[in-house]
Amino acid sequence: MSNQTNMEETEEVIDEKEDSERGKDEVESERIAPWNTQITVRGLIVSLVIGIIYSVIVLKLNLTTGLVPNLNVSAALLAFVFIRGWTKILHKAGIVTKPFTRQENTVIQTCAVACYSISYGGGFGSYLLGLNKDIYEQAGVETPGNTGTITEPGIGWMTGFLFVTCFVGLLALVPLRKIMIIDYKLSYPSGTATAVLINGFHTPKGDKTARKQVHGFMKFFSISFIWAFFQWFYSGGEACGFVQFPTFGLKAWRNSFYFDYSMTYVGAGMICSHTVNLSLLLGAVISWGIMWPQIGGLKGDWYSAALKPSSMKSLNGYKVFVSIALILGDGLYNFFKILYFTACNISAAAKNGNRTFSEKHDQAPDDLRRNEVFRRETIPIWVACLGYAAFSIVSIIAIPLMFPELKWYFVVVAYILAPSLSFCNAYGAGLTDMNMAYNYGKVALFVLAAMSGKNDGVVAGLVGCGLMKSMVSISSDLMQDFKTGYLTLTSPRSMLVSQAIGTAVGCVVAPLTFFLFYKAFDVGNPDGQYKAPYAIIYRNMAILGVEGFSALPQHCLQLCGGFFGFAVAANLLRDLTPKRIGKWIPLPMAMAVPFLVGAYFAIDMCVGSLIVFVWHKLNTTKAGLMIPAVASGLICGDGLWILPSSILALLKIRPPICMNFQPTK
């Protein structure tokens, strides 16, 4: 049996080598279709379907934990699944279809990712939701700096805000695309991984591999959807159903330590690294296992027993501000680290001469072909500059009309600084795969909150955070997509157009999807399923920017200082120690999430990590092939059930059974 297995593995290695050589030949000989034919009607339809499905999934993750894994590879797989299924059905009906190429696959993936990225980056679980009444009250009506206009979520103004902020970033770095991709040869790991997957699909070996992945995806998609449907029948009340199953006992359950049978988080845990999942668990143990029970016992000493649980001067304040300290410590460290590496790399490139990066005699034939395709279909600089100026003018006029607290001259300064900040972020992402847009947004939040004064500071900070984050993030995402397009011989024009189409669709789909949650569920309730933890975090960051340390509850400053220092020290150790040691040092950003949300989802994600670990021990080759497909199936099946469950909630159709647990008397 072992000899047969070894022979099969040897044959697979030989096949992979032959396929690799065949792939190189295809790159050299492949005839590339014109850019406008790479964008197809069927591709746009599939992009829309994937974008809507993933918008629902991403919003669920965003409104429950705020932690969203990278789903680019999963989107590329789904694009392949849908189009191959589409063409097979038509072929059986005797209808001849256009061949499905890697370029079309890339365009679909780009459009779909641009669409659902708005659901995560649009602020529905953070800065925009932080403007509403519920989050205002949670931050403490008595808090002096908690002022400004209360803006309830609305489809109209949210859609308008997204349109005027998201499109500027698309054009900020277009003139620099050749420098970033060809001259500097930045790796953009996520973009490269997506390209490798797409290129692999469109080879004879890749087609065989894809069929296995499609089968695995459909199998676990069905299991996840049916399981979510089954669970719904038992969730007819508060704290009911499998999501409240006291896995480790009732005392642990009261401190949020339980497995809630959520296939979404198990799938997310399979995608995220072991370090991320173990960091989540460590943060859960430190906070809900040790700190919060201890500080809760000091009620009446550290804070008044008469305060509401949601008050920022009670236990809730410690949860929020310690989370902020960890997030800021980790974010600022990585922010300055990436700026340093960016400056060093740019300086080295300037000394060596940029032209040496792209000299022909240093490059393989397939790289020369990619360079030629990437350079051939230019995007005129005047179009990019004129478009950037036009979108900027619209934003400078529209945003102060929507939010008078953010003065027009602050918006002007933001758009003047945006190209240089976008370049720094995109360059850093190319080196490290870390999109630091939220940290640029946090810097803008604190600066604008402090400069705008007590009356306008909170709203100006939150809106300014969204403005800066959108510009910087979308520029970096587009450069990741350009890298994918470069490696799959996809036209830069088709990539830019597909990104623009996906962004436009996302600006409409994301608010509609958010309102599906907002009307059907109790979004923002700190004791509910959809806590939206980052909304209260961002509002309190703005209050901190206005009020300074006076906004902190008693003894909270010392705790915040300790955890801020821990975040910096952990990152330093991670960078300075050998890799075999550094990989076990926890990630402060991941640790911060359960401090506020609870421990349950960290346990779910560690179950996903355990599945990956065991699978690799049993069969590494099969695990590497099937884990992305299985994880995607689990996430999509559970996520798709949200649509019918939301519709049932809107129709006031409640589950028939409430399953809960009580101690014996």
N, C-alpha and C positions, 0 to 999 in steps of 0.2 A: 504493500500500500504506500509506504514511504517512497519507494523507488518510482512509482507511478506519479506521485505528487512532485518529486524532483524533476522528472521528465517534463511534466506539464509546465512547471515554473521555468525550466530551461527554454522550452518552446516559446513561452510568453516573452522571455527576454530577447530571443532571436527575432520574434515578430516585432517587438518594440523597436529594435535596432533597424530592421528593414523598413518599418513604418517611418522612423525618424529620417532615414535617407530619402524615402519616397516623399516625405513632407517637404524636405529641402528642395527636391526637384520640382514639386508643385509650386513652391514659392517663386522659383526662377521662371517657370514656364506658364504659370496661370495667367489667363487673359482676364484683365480687370474690367468689369462693366463700368460705364460712365456713372458719375456720382449720383445723378438724379434717378437712375434705374435701381440703385441700391436701396432706395426708400420705396417700398411697395405698399399697396393697399392692404394686403393680407398681413404684412409686417406691422403696420400701424394698428390694425385691429387686435392682433395678438399683444402688441405693446400695451394697448389700452386695457385689455383683460388682465394681463400680469400686473400692470400698474395699479389697478383697482384692488385686486386680491392682496397685493403686498401693502397697499396703503392701509387696508383694514388691519393686517397683521402688525405692521409697524406702529400704528396708532395704539393698538392694544398694548404692545410692549412699552410704548412711550408713556401711556397713561397709567400703567401699573407699576413699573419699576424704573422707567427712563433709560433702561439698558437695551440697546438694539445692536445685534451682531451684524457683521458685514454680509449682505445678501446678494452681492453682485454675481458671484459664481452660481448661486442658486437661480437667479433670474436668467442667466445664460442657458442653464440646463432646461428651465421651463420653456424658454423660447424654442429650443431645439425640439422638445417634446411636442409642443403645440403644432409647429409647422410640419414636422415629420408626420404627425397624426393626420393633419389637414391634407397633405399631399397623398398619403396612402388611401384615405377615404375617396378622394377624387379619382385616383388611378383605378380603384376598384369599380368606380362608376363609369369608367371609360373616358374620363376628361383629362386631357394633357395639361400639365402645369409647368410653370417656370421652375428650373432647378433651384434648390435651396443652397445658397452659397454661404461661406463664412462671413462675407461682407454683410449680407442680409441679417445673419444671426447677430453680428456685432451691432448693427443699427437698432435691431429690436431690443437687445439688452440695454443699450445706451438710453433709448427712449423710455423703457420701462423703469430703469433705475432713476432717471431724472424725474419721472412722475412720482414714484413713491418716496423719493428723498424729501420732497416738500412736506410730507406727513411727519417726518422726523425733525427736519431742520426748520420747519415753519413756525415753531414756537407754540404749538397747540398744547404741549405739556409743560411749557416753561414760561417764556417771557410774555406771550400774548394772553395765556390763561391767567397769568399773575395779575392782570389788570381787572379781573372780575370781582364781584362783591364777596363771594365766598372766601377767596384767597385773601382779600383785604381784611375780612373779619378774623380769619385764622392768624394773620400776622399781628393782630391785636389792635382793636380800635383805639385803645388807650396809648398806644405807642406814638410818641410825638412826631417822628419822621414819617409815619404811615399816612401820608396825605396824597392828594391829587384826585383827578377825575376817575370814577369807577366806570369801566367800559365793559359791558356784558358782551359775551361772544355773539357775533352776528355773521351770517354767511356773506352779506354784502360787503361790509367793511373789511372782513378778513380776506376775502378774495381780492379786493382792491389793493390792500396793503401788500399782499404777496406779489401781485402783478407789478407794482411799482418798485419793489425791492429786489426781486429775484432775477430780473432780466439784465440788470446792469452788470452783474458778475460774469455773465456769459461772454461779454465782449472785452473785459478788462485786460486779459492776457493773450488774446488771439494773435496780436503782432509778435509775441514772444514764443509761439509754439515751436518753431524750428530750433530756436536756441535751446529750449528746455529738453526737447525730445532727441534731436539729432546732434547738436553741438555738445551739450553737457551730458548727454546719454543718461539722464536720470532714470532710475529703475522703475519707480512707481509700482511696488510689489503687487498691490491689488489689481491694477490694470494689467500687469504682466500675467498674473495667475488666471485672470479671466480670458486673456488672449490664448494662453496655452490650452485651456479647456476647449475653447471654440475651435482652435486649429486641430485639436485632437479629435473632435467630433467629425470633422469633415475630411477624414481619411478612412480607408477600408477598415483598418483596425479600430478607429474611433467609432465607426458606425456600430460595430459589434459591441464595444464597450458601452456605448450610449444605450443600446437595447437593454443591457443588464441594468443600467442605472434607471431607465424609464420603468422597468418592471418593479424595481425596488421602491421607486418613488410612488407609483400608483398603489402598491400594496400597503405601504405605511400611511399614505394619504387616506386611504379608505378606513384603515384601523383607527386612525386619529379622529376622523370625522364621526365615525360611528360611536366611538368612546365619548366624545364631547356631547353627542346627541343623547346618549344613555345617561350621562351625568346630569343633564338638564332636568330630568324628571324628579330628581331628589333635592333640587335647590329652591324649593318654594317658600322661602322666608329668609330672615336675617340669620347669618352664621349657619347656613344649612348646606348639605351636599358633601360630595367627596372633597371639594376644595377646602373643607374645614375638618378633614379627617385627623383625629388626634393620634398620629402615628407613634409618637414617643411618649404618650400619656397626656392627661389633661393639663398638668402643670406646665409642661413644655409647650403645649398648644396655646396656653394663655400668654406665653412669651414668644409666640409666632414660630416655634420650632415644630414643624410638621411637614409632611409631604403632601402637596395638594393635587397630585395626579394631573398636572397640567402638561400636556404633550408639547405645547409651545415652548416652555422653559426647558424641558428635557431636550428638545431639538436644538434650542439655542445653546445649551450646554455642550452638545456634541460639536457645534461649530466653533465655539469659543475655546481658547487654549486652557490647559489644565491650570496654568498660573492664574488666569482670570477667575475661574470657578473656585479654586482654593482660596483666593483672596476674598471673594464674596463670603465664603463660609467663615473665614477668620474674622472678617468684619462683623458678621452676624453673632459669632460667639462673644467677641469683645463687647459689643453694644447690648444686645438683647439677653445674652447669657450672664454678663457681669455688670456692666455700667448702669443700665437703666433700672434693673431691680435695686441696685445700691442707692442710686440717686432718688428713686421713687420712695425709698425708706427714709429719706431726709426731708420729706414734705413737712412743712411747718418750721424747718430750720433753714435750709437753703432757699426755699421759696414758700410763699403763702399757701396754706391748704385751701383757702377760699377761692383761689384762681381756677378758671375754667381749664379743662385739659388741653384745649386748643390754644391757650394763651402762650405768647412767646416768653413770658416770665415764669412759666411753669416747666414741667419736664419736657414738654414739646420744644421749648426754646433750646434746651441742651441738645436734643436730637438734631434740630435744624442747623444750629451754628457750629456744632462739631463736624457735621457733614460738610458744611461750607469750608471749614478750616482744612479738612483733608483734600477737598476738591481744589481749593486755591493753592495749597502747598504743592500738590502734584502738577497742577496746570502751570503755575508760574515757573517751576523748575524746568519742565519740558519746553515751555515757551522760550526761556532764555537759552536752554541747551540747543534747541533747533536754530535759533537766531545765530548762535555762535558757530555751529557747524555750517550753516548757510554762508555766513560771512567768510569763513575759512575756505570753503570750496570755491566760492566766487573769486576770492583773491588768488587761489592757486590756479584757477582757470585763466584768469587775466595774465598771470605771470608766464604761464606756459603757452598762451596764445590759443584762443578758442578754435582756430582752424585745425589744430592738431587733433581735435576730437573726431573730426569727420573726414580725415584724409583717406582717399580711396584705397591706397595700398595696405592700410591697416584693417580693412573690413572684408568680411566674407561676401560672396556673391549675393546671397539672399538679403544681407543688410543693404547692399547697394540698390537692390530692387526696391526694398522698402523705402529707402531714402528718396529714390526717384519718384515713387508714387506719392509720398508724403509732400514732396516739393512741387509736384507737377500741377496739382489743382489748388492754386493759391486762393487765399481769402484776402481781398484787397485791404490794405491798412486803412485807407480812407473810409471804407465801409465800417470797419471796427470803431474807428475814432468818432465818426459821425453818429453811429448808433449809440456809442457810450455817452456822447454829449447829449443826444436827444433823450435817452432814458433818464439821464441824470437830471436834466431840466424838469422833466415830468415829476420825478420824485421830490425835487426841491420845492416844487409848487404844491404837490398833493399831500405829502406827509405832514407838514405843519398845519394844513387845513384839517386833516383827520385828527391830529394830536397837537393842539396849540402849545402844549408844554414843551415840545421839542422845537426850538427856534430854527428858522430857516438857515441861519448862518452856521449852525452846528452841522446841518445836513450838507452844506456846501463844503465845509472842511473835510467831512467824511468822504465825500466823493473825490476830493483832491488827493487825499491820502490813500484811497482804496487801491489804485493800481500797484503802488509800491508794497503795501501790506499784503495784497493778493499774491504778488510775486514771491515775497518771503514765505508765505504759507504754502504755496504750490511747490516751491523749491524744497522746503523742509519735508513736505509729503512725499516728494520724489525720492528723497534720501531715506526716510524712515517709515513711510506709509502712515504717518500720523497727521490727520487733518486737525490743526490747532485752531480752527475757526471759532469755536466756543470760547477759547481763551482770549482771542482778539475781542470777541463780543463782551466778555467780562471786564476787560480793560476799559472799553467804551462805556459800559454800564457804570462803573465806579467814577470815571472822570465826569460823565454827564450828570450823574446824580449829585456829585459834589458841586459842580459848577452851576447847576440850575436852581439851587436853593431848596428850602424846605417845602415850599408849596408845589413846585413843579418837578422836584428831583426824582421822585420814584417813577413817575410815568415817563419822564424824559430818559431816564436810565434804562428802563425796560424796552422802550421803543428803539432807542439808539443802539442797544445791544442787538436787537433783531436786525436792524439796518446793517450794521457792520458785519455781523455773523453771516448774513445771507450773501453779501458781496464776496467776502473772502472764501467762504465755503464752496460756492458754486464755481468760482474760478479754479479751485483746486480739483473739484470733481471733474470739470471739463478736461483738465490736463491729464487726469487718470484715464479718461475715455480716449483722449488723443493717443495715449500710449497703447491702449488696446487696439485702436484703429491702425496705428503704425505697424503693429506686429501681425495684424490680420489683413494687411493690404487694403484697408477700407479708407475711402476718400475723406480727408479732413472736412470737406464741405458737407458731405452727408452726415458726418458725426455732429457738426455744429447745428445743422438743421434738425436732426433727430433729437438732439439735446434741447433745442428751443421748443420743439413740438411737445416733448415730454414735460418740460417745465410749464408750458402753457396749460396742458391737460392737468398737471399736478396742482396748479393754482386754483383749479375748479374742483377737482376730485377731493383734494385734501380737506377743504372746509366742509364739503358735503358729508364726507366720511366722519369727520369730527362731530358733526351735528347728529349723526346717527348714534354715536356714543353718548353725546351730551343730553339728548332727549330721552334715550332709552335707559341710561344708567346714571347713578349718582356720582358724576365726575367731580373730583376734588375733595370728596369726603375722606378725611384722614383715617376713618375707621372702616371704610368700604373697600371694595376690590379695586376701583379705579382712583387711587389716591392722588395721582399726578404729582409725585413728590417734588419734581423740579420747579413747579409753579411757585410753591411756598419758599423754596430755596432762593429762586431768583428775586422774588419780591423782597425777601429779607436781605439779600445782597444790596439791593437798591436802598433799603432803609439804612443799612450799615454805611453806605456811601454818603447818605445825607446826615445821619446822626453820629457816626463814629462809634466808638466802643460803648457809649452810653445806652445803646440799644440792646446790649447783652444782659442776660439775667445774672444773678449773683454767682461768683466763682466760675462763670462760664469762660471768661477771658483766659484764665490760667489753663483750663482744659483745651481751649482752642489753640493757644500758643503751643501746648505740648503736642497736639496732633498735627499742627502745621509743621513743627520741627520734625516730627516723625516722618511725615510725607517727604520732606526734603532729604532727610537722612536715608530713608529707604531707597529713594531714587539714586542718591550718590553711591550707596553700597552696590546697587544693581549695576551701575555703570563702571565702578572701579574694581569690583571683585571679578575673579575668573568666571567665565560663562557657566561652568558646571555648578558654581555656587550661586551666582547672580540670578539664575533662572528660578530659584526657589524663594527669592525675596518677594514678599507680597506687593501687589500694585495698590497704592493708596486710593486712586480714583475708583477702582472696583470695590475696595473696602468701604468706601463712603456710602454706597447705595443702600445696603441693608441697615445702616445706622438709623435711617429714617423710615424705610419701607417695611422692614421685618426680615426674618430669617427664612421664611418658607420657600421663596423662589431660589435662594442660594442652595437649598437642599435639592430642589428640582434640577438645577443646573449641574450640581455635583453628581447626581444620578446619571445625567447625560455624559459627563466626563468619565464616570466609572464604566459605562457601556463602551466608550471609545477605547479606554485602557484595556479592558478585557478582550475586546475584538482584535486589537493590535497584537495582543499576546497569542491569540488563537490563530490568526491569519492576517498578517500585516498587509499582504498584497490586496486581498479582498476588502479589508477595512479601508485602505486608502482609496479604493475605487468606489465603495458603496456608502461610506459615511455621509458625504455631502448630499447624496440622493435621499437616503433614509431620513436625515435631519430635516431636509426640505419638505419631505412628505409629512412628517410629524407636525412641523410648523404650519404648513398650508392647510392640512386637514382640520386642525384645531382652530386655525384662524378663520377658515371659511365658514365654520359653524356660527361665528359671531354675526354674520349677515342675517340668517334666519332667526337666531335668538334675539337680535335687536328688533327685528320686525314683529316678533311675538310680544316683546316687551312694550313696543309702541301701541300694539293692538290690545294691551292690557290682558293678555293671555298668560296666566301664571303657571308655573310647574305644579303638578298635582300633589307632590309629596315633599315634606320637609324632613330631611334626615339630619339629626344633630345628636350630640353626645353629652351626657350628664354623669356626674359621679354617683355611685351607689350610696344609698342612705343607710 
